[in-house]
Amino acid sequence: MALTQTTTLRMPTDLRDEIARLAEQRSTSMLQVVTEAVHRLSRDEWWTSVRDALDNLDSEQAAIYQAESRRLDAAAADGLDGG
């Protein structure tokens, strides 16, 4: 069994207490709370980058994107959802 390397992170005690409160409220560990927060932040930053990229499309790129979106919407509405 491989051991996971760890480190110590210094933080203000009020932040540590907030993490502990969230962990207790969720019946989980402080590590899990921090892990989920980091994953959520990463996901939020990814979506921000997607929105920024869409906002910065030139008119030709925007037209291509909109046409592709319409094509995918039509495919999704074809009634072949497997149900």
Secondary structure, DSSP 4 states (H G I P E B T S, - for coil): -PPPP-------HHHHHHHHHHHHHHTS-HHHHHHHHHHHHHHHHHHHHHHHHHHT--HHHHHHHHHHHHHHHHHHTSS-S--
